């Protein structure tokens, strides 16, 4: 600053600006003038230096064009004052991007300018009403004028005339207002758990659609009535006098009423603007103040008021009546006197000494009031100007309330004149020029809540989101960007890879996750899943209040080392068949949910937990069918289901201990102990009456696996052979490596030893019988001897040549095995095969028979009967039963005409084994033609409690 007055005024401005950082002090209109007219130019230079100083301090500053008007300009001072405000709605007029935070926005001032331009449009000249208001002609003309005004505004897009570059900026601003809608659309699409790019495209597509609709030519912008400038336009009390009892309601869900309100208000304001006077000028000033106040609002989503710590400054270099500056300052004081809110605009104006009295009076002539003279005298006292300025501001702020009183008609309370004496305006030596330092450190809000911090947060959020989404996709079978179906998970599968396990409650399909298995088995499973889900949808659609839910838990995935899906596909076929029969013939419908325990039910513990979690949410779940494999985790699984009140009806799990330990467990399969006793009838005949032959128990090693079935079979088989009088050799266990049994050394030791057993009880799995036959068939000590192999029900899954299968026996070896389903005797008394041919779409005419490949193993029949039994308990009396009632009702189930005979649970104790299981003893031996022939020795259908005897099961 080159003058002492400039230094002191600049310090006072900085003091006022520092007060603005902590609060909202009243911002005056500072008018600088010289005490002597000869110093007017020095005052103008002082104002220019103040402008440069504030620009260097980072203040958002605008300079109004106060140059003398052109010859052809409108001499009206009010019109000239409006001209000064014309360009202040351009954010570029308020400094460049070096100023703190982002550029200003002026939507309210833009709306007022748009109305002014539409009012002055030549097309409106012939449409303004000429008849008196309130008359029929006047009302009709008003409606026509309002319609035309809305057309002009729509052509202008409800904006003032802008250059093409600014139109592009307006387009960008319009697109920005649809960003929340795009984000909402993206988040809404995420609820369906699509791929991430689908959600992004949904959000972008919604934004593009809204932007396109927003810029239809000749139409008002989309959601015009919801914009902040429209809400202000309808609710500000400044315009209530222009409104003629029109509604000011603006609601999102009432667009028609809101549009009518803003249209009526626009026409009323246009009429008032057309009448002229000070109303248009004051409305422009009010809109500017409201925009600036909103731009510095501290309680905003972007905390812009905390980031913009310096108030905006408007510079008026030389105000006069001719350029409209005097009228502008008067309008500023009038508007501020009418409003209750403080605005942040600080105005610094320079005025000629002769024109200064015009700012203290409401007229052009007269003597200034005593208060002004005393203030001028105060400022002229021989004291430092800086001290006088501080005292002056405090006095003005304290008297502001009184100066706004209506009786003070000659006062402009918001105008603060500073008369600068000649000696203070004298130019200092260049060595004494001073620069007033500004404290302008970046505020915390600007650093913490800024575009850079937002970018950092978004980058971190995106990284966390990607990692989280990747984790979700690696953990769960069905996952989106943020959510996942947590009822199913991806777990390690035997032999490598993953498999989808759990309960399929949403859009999960286990068949879509198959990586192993033959094409026919995988296709069959996918087809069955589709059929079950279609039937479930029908039940929920047509009978939402009269259905029960049963969960089938089985092996619905395969491993790379053993890609067979036979058991799961066949059991699921029986469950679906039971569902179709029930839903076509009973009032209470059956809904079936599928649960996958993994290959060989290796993940059945997690599956049980998932079933229990879902059952807690869905009271229609009444029980579980399945869990047909006896594993080390079977007791824990059954206990978990029992604690949740879920009964279990298994079709193929032959564990002896489960019904004795758990009251919620019922199985249609003959227990391992019963199977060993039945095979004892064969062993008794093989022993004969002579010297006790040698026997051996050959069992699969289960230390490294979850299998419990083979150990149970080995125990009861050994006990049976001992009871029948065989001389037992030390039992042997064979290992399984890479899904292949290691039997060669065992075969050599057995066949080349001193005592070659004539009977071997094989406690293994069906996939191990082929290698065993191969090894025994070539060993010298066994190939020439008649050897009998006894084994349990797992061999019922084997397919021998007689039924188009893949398994066989060695030439001099006879295989005796138990089976769980007696189908031949029950076939004549059941509608099972008729229903199967009707509801299973892959069966052709005559293919549904008890000995056909899809039914011979009994898996389909047993799961069908188990499902029918559980449903009967859940719908006793043709009324939907609760979960607890279903558990109790199982003890009174008796169904005849089932696929395996009569299902009778009436004699089943709570903690004990029941009788009446279906059981079959089969023999497989080599024919003279070199084929393996399977035949039934004896059998007993379900529901018959009389045990088999030697005569029935004769091997002769």
BELWO-V486083 format. One record per residue. N is the residue number from 1. PHI is phi in whole degrees, 0 to 359 (none if undefined). OMEGA is omega in whole degrees, 0 to 359 (NA if undefined). Layout:
BEGIN
n,phi,omega
N,PHI,OMEGA
N,PHI,OMEGA
END
This chain:
BEGIN
n,phi,omega
1,none,187
2,265,180
3,229,177
4,296,178
5,297,179
6,297,178
7,297,183
8,291,178
9,295,179
10,296,177
11,296,179
12,295,176
13,297,179
14,295,176
15,297,178
16,294,179
17,293,177
18,295,174
19,297,180
20,293,180
21,298,185
22,259,183
23,199,181
24,234,178
25,289,176
26,295,183
27,258,183
28,277,167
29,264,184
30,276,180
31,250,180
32,257,176
33,208,180
34,273,175
35,288,180
36,239,183
37,297,181
38,292,182
39,261,182
40,299,181
41,296,178
42,294,176
43,295,178
44,297,177
45,297,178
46,298,178
47,298,178
48,296,178
49,293,176
50,299,179
51,298,181
52,296,179
53,295,179
54,292,176
55,295,179
56,292,179
57,274,178
58,85,179
59,280,173
60,286,192
61,224,176
62,236,179
63,244,179
64,283,181
65,284,182
66,264,177
67,297,179
68,303,181
69,295,178
70,289,183
71,296,183
72,269,181
73,285,180
74,290,182
75,287,181
76,295,181
77,300,180
78,294,178
79,297,178
80,294,177
81,293,176
82,295,178
83,299,179
84,297,182
85,270,191
86,301,186
87,265,182
88,287,175
89,278,177
90,267,184
91,297,181
92,289,177
93,285,184
94,251,176
95,93,181
96,270,184
97,285,176
98,289,177
99,289,186
100,294,177
101,61,189
102,273,181
103,297,176
104,290,170
105,232,185
106,230,181
107,291,182
108,289,178
109,295,177
110,295,178
111,295,179
112,296,179
113,296,178
114,297,178
115,294,179
116,296,179
117,295,179
118,293,179
119,294,182
120,275,181
121,296,181
122,301,181
123,294,181
124,275,187
125,300,184
126,272,183
127,251,179
128,292,184
129,293,177
130,248,179
131,282,181
132,299,178
133,292,180
134,95,177
135,274,178
136,303,179
137,294,180
138,297,179
139,294,179
140,296,179
141,294,177
142,298,179
143,296,178
144,294,179
145,294,179
146,295,178
147,298,180
148,293,179
149,299,179
150,293,176
151,295,180
152,296,179
153,295,179
154,294,177
155,295,177
156,278,186
157,61,181
158,57,178
159,226,175
160,289,179
161,299,183
162,229,170
163,296,183
164,299,181
165,298,180
166,286,174
167,296,177
168,295,177
169,294,177
170,296,176
171,299,179
172,297,179
173,296,178
174,294,179
175,296,181
176,297,182
177,288,177
178,267,179
179,301,177
180,301,178
181,295,178
182,295,178
183,297,178
184,298,178
185,297,179
186,294,180
187,294,178
188,296,179
189,293,180
190,293,179
191,297,177
192,272,178
193,55,175
194,274,172
195,291,186
196,299,183
197,290,176
198,293,178
199,296,179
200,297,179
201,295,178
202,296,179
203,295,180
204,295,179
205,297,178
206,295,178
207,297,180
208,296,179
209,298,180
210,295,179
211,295,179
212,294,178
213,294,181
214,291,185
215,247,173
216,292,183
217,301,176
218,78,180
219,241,175
220,292,179
221,302,181
222,295,179
223,58,182
224,300,185
225,288,179
226,265,180
227,288,183
228,296,180
229,292,179
230,288,177
231,298,176
232,296,182
233,300,183
234,270,188
235,249,181
236,291,181
237,289,180
238,299,184
239,257,181
240,296,178
241,291,178
242,280,180
243,282,182
244,252,178
245,57,177
246,267,179
247,292,176
248,245,182
249,284,177
250,234,182
251,224,182
252,297,185
253,269,177
254,231,185
255,294,183
256,295,180
257,295,179
258,294,180
259,295,178
260,298,181
261,295,181
262,288,177
263,294,179
264,295,180
265,294,180
266,299,181
267,290,179
268,298,179
269,292,179
270,298,177
271,297,179
272,293,176
273,295,182
274,294,179
275,288,176
276,80,184
277,80,183
278,273,184
279,299,180
280,300,180
281,296,180
282,294,178
283,292,175
284,297,180
285,296,180
286,300,179
287,297,177
288,298,179
289,297,181
290,296,178
291,294,179
292,294,178
293,296,178
294,290,178
295,291,179
296,245,180
297,287,182
298,286,181
299,273,179
300,239,185
301,295,181
302,257,178
303,54,185
304,294,179
305,292,177
306,279,179
307,269,179
308,267,187
309,274,177
310,246,181
311,289,176
312,289,182
313,236,176
314,251,182
315,259,173
316,243,189
317,295,184
318,220,180
319,269,179
320,202,176
321,291,185
322,293,181
323,269,177
324,84,182
325,296,180
326,298,180
327,295,179
328,295,180
329,296,177
330,298,180
331,296,178
332,299,180
333,294,180
334,295,182
335,294,179
336,295,179
337,290,181
338,275,185
339,269,179
340,260,181
341,264,175
342,270,176
343,251,187
344,272,188
345,287,174
346,254,183
347,252,176
348,241,185
349,232,172
350,250,183
351,222,177
352,292,183
353,300,181
354,286,181
355,269,183
356,300,180
357,298,180
358,297,182
359,273,180
360,251,185
361,224,176
362,273,179
363,234,184
364,278,186
365,238,178
366,112,180
367,263,179
368,303,180
369,296,184
370,299,182
371,299,181
372,290,179
373,298,180
374,294,179
375,293,178
376,297,178
377,297,179
378,297,182
379,285,181
380,264,179
381,297,181
382,287,175
383,222,180
384,297,182
385,298,181
386,299,178
387,294,180
388,293,178
389,295,179
390,295,178
391,294,179
392,296,181
393,295,180
394,297,178
395,296,180
396,295,180
397,296,179
398,287,181
399,265,186
400,297,182
401,295,180
402,289,181
403,291,179
404,271,182
405,296,180
406,299,181
407,290,179
408,273,188
409,293,183
410,271,185
411,260,169
412,250,193
413,297,184
414,269,179
415,262,181
416,240,182
417,271,176
418,240,178
419,274,184
420,262,180
421,289,185
422,299,185
423,293,179
424,283,180
425,267,179
426,291,183
427,286,179
428,279,172
429,298,184
430,301,178
431,290,182
432,263,178
433,297,185
434,236,174
435,243,181
436,283,183
437,281,180
438,249,174
439,275,188
440,224,177
441,288,181
442,299,179
443,291,181
444,297,182
445,297,181
446,291,181
447,280,185
448,282,184
449,245,184
450,220,179
451,295,179
452,290,177
453,294,176
454,296,177
455,297,178
456,295,179
457,297,179
458,295,177
459,296,178
460,294,179
461,296,178
462,295,179
463,297,178
464,297,179
465,296,179
466,295,179
467,297,180
468,295,179
469,296,178
470,296,178
471,295,178
472,298,182
473,291,178
474,276,184
475,260,188
476,247,183
477,287,180
478,229,184
479,217,174
480,249,181
481,283,183
482,237,186
483,235,180
484,206,172
485,277,188
486,272,176
487,277,177
488,229,180
489,223,173
490,267,181
491,240,179
492,299,179
493,258,176
494,301,180
495,87,180
496,106,182
497,84,180
498,229,175
499,220,182
500,271,182
501,233,181
502,122,181
503,247,183
504,276,181
505,255,182
506,246,182
507,264,181
508,285,173
509,233,183
510,296,181
511,296,181
512,285,180
513,258,182
514,288,175
515,244,176
516,249,179
517,86,178
518,289,181
519,298,182
520,292,180
521,292,177
522,296,177
523,296,178
524,295,179
525,296,179
526,297,179
527,294,180
528,294,177
529,300,180
530,297,180
531,294,181
532,296,181
533,292,176
534,294,179
535,293,177
536,297,179
537,298,178
538,295,179
539,297,181
540,293,181
541,283,187
542,259,183
543,223,185
544,292,183
545,244,183
546,223,178
547,208,173
548,237,182
549,246,176
550,242,179
551,258,172
552,262,180
553,244,182
554,209,179
555,278,184
556,256,172
557,214,184
558,230,178
559,257,178
560,297,182
561,285,179
562,218,189
563,281,184
564,282,176
565,242,188
566,299,186
567,301,182
568,297,181
569,293,181
570,290,178
571,294,180
572,295,176
573,298,178
574,293,179
575,294,180
576,296,179
577,298,177
578,298,180
579,297,180
580,295,181
581,296,181
582,297,186
583,290,178
584,271,189
585,232,184
586,230,181
587,287,176
588,282,185
589,271,183
590,243,174
591,251,185
592,241,172
593,253,184
594,259,178
595,231,182
596,256,176
597,270,180
598,90,178
599,300,182
600,56,178
601,58,183
602,293,180
603,242,185
604,289,178
605,295,177
606,297,180
607,298,177
608,297,177
609,297,179
610,295,178
611,297,181
612,295,179
613,298,179
614,290,180
615,297,176
616,295,180
617,270,187
618,237,182
619,290,179
620,283,178
621,288,185
622,250,181
623,175,185
624,232,173
625,246,176
626,123,188
627,48,189
628,274,180
629,235,182
630,274,182
631,236,177
632,298,180
633,274,184
634,300,177
635,299,180
636,295,179
637,296,181
638,295,178
639,296,180
640,297,178
641,291,179
642,295,178
643,297,178
644,274,180
645,78,183
646,257,173
647,285,181
648,235,173
649,243,182
650,259,180
651,268,190
652,231,180
653,281,186
654,260,180
655,299,180
656,281,189
657,279,186
658,297,178
659,294,178
660,280,184
661,261,186
662,227,182
663,280,181
664,268,185
665,254,173
666,223,181
667,232,175
668,275,183
669,276,175
670,297,182
671,298,180
672,303,179
673,295,178
674,294,179
675,297,179
676,297,178
677,295,178
678,294,177
679,293,175
680,297,176
681,296,177
682,287,181
683,299,179
684,298,179
685,287,179
686,289,181
687,290,182
688,74,183
689,253,183
690,271,180
691,295,183
692,297,179
693,285,177
694,273,178
695,222,184
696,217,173
697,256,178
698,250,187
699,238,175
700,285,178
701,285,184
702,249,182
703,295,182
704,264,181
705,225,179
706,269,187
707,296,175
708,242,182
709,300,184
710,293,178
711,293,176
712,294,178
713,297,180
714,297,181
715,295,183
716,289,176
717,295,178
718,296,177
719,298,180
720,296,180
721,296,179
722,294,179
723,295,181
724,278,174
725,89,177
726,283,173
727,270,187
728,278,170
729,279,178
730,303,181
731,294,181
732,234,176
733,235,180
734,247,180
735,270,175
736,238,179
737,236,181
738,55,178
739,67,179
740,244,180
741,286,178
742,263,188
743,247,187
744,297,181
745,297,178
746,293,179
747,294,179
748,296,181
749,293,181
750,291,188
751,281,183
752,257,179
753,280,180
754,292,182
755,248,179
756,272,182
757,289,175
758,268,179
759,229,176
760,239,173
761,267,185
762,264,178
763,258,182
764,219,182
765,253,185
766,297,182
767,288,180
768,265,187
769,289,179
770,298,176
771,301,179
772,296,179
773,299,180
774,297,182
775,292,181
776,290,184
777,287,182
778,245,179
779,283,184
780,303,183
781,288,184
782,245,185
783,296,183
784,260,183
785,245,174
786,277,181
787,234,177
788,248,177
789,245,177
790,254,181
791,205,187
792,272,191
793,285,180
794,297,178
795,288,177
796,292,178
797,277,180
798,291,179
799,240,180
800,272,187
801,297,181
802,294,179
803,240,176
804,70,189
805,258,190
806,241,186
807,252,180
808,198,180
809,236,177
810,290,188
811,302,186
812,253,180
813,247,176
814,248,182
815,252,174
816,243,180
817,221,176
818,270,174
819,225,189
820,267,188
821,235,173
822,269,187
823,256,186
824,293,182
825,291,183
826,280,187
827,298,184
828,287,183
829,249,182
830,228,175
831,262,185
832,302,185
833,287,175
834,294,177
835,296,181
836,297,180
837,294,180
838,275,189
839,250,178
840,265,193
841,292,183
842,274,181
843,271,175
844,267,179
845,300,177
846,78,181
847,271,180
848,267,177
849,228,185
850,294,182
851,252,177
852,284,186
853,304,183
854,281,184
855,235,189
856,297,181
857,289,180
858,85,182
859,297,181
860,294,181
861,295,182
862,294,179
863,291,175
864,297,182
865,294,179
866,295,179
867,293,178
868,297,180
869,294,180
870,294,178
871,297,181
872,299,178
873,291,182
874,277,182
875,230,182
876,304,182
877,73,182
878,58,178
879,231,180
880,296,183
881,259,176
882,281,180
883,296,180
884,294,179
885,295,178
886,298,178
887,301,180
888,290,184
889,292,180
890,300,182
891,285,178
892,241,180
893,284,172
894,210,183
895,236,176
896,260,178
897,77,177
898,277,185
899,295,180
900,253,180
901,122,181
902,258,178
903,269,187
904,230,178
905,253,186
906,291,180
907,257,182
908,278,177
909,288,181
910,294,180
911,231,179
912,179,182
913,275,176
914,258,180
915,237,179
916,93,177
917,286,170
918,287,180
919,206,181
920,223,169
921,249,184
922,242,178
923,235,179
924,232,179
925,212,183
926,278,178
927,271,176
928,302,179
929,278,177
930,88,179
931,256,176
932,270,183
933,244,178
934,255,178
935,216,179
936,270,175
937,283,180
938,202,182
939,202,178
940,213,180
941,288,178
942,296,179
943,98,179
944,261,183
945,269,180
946,292,183
947,289,175
948,287,178
949,230,184
950,297,182
951,296,179
952,294,186
953,255,182
954,294,180
955,265,182
956,277,NA
END
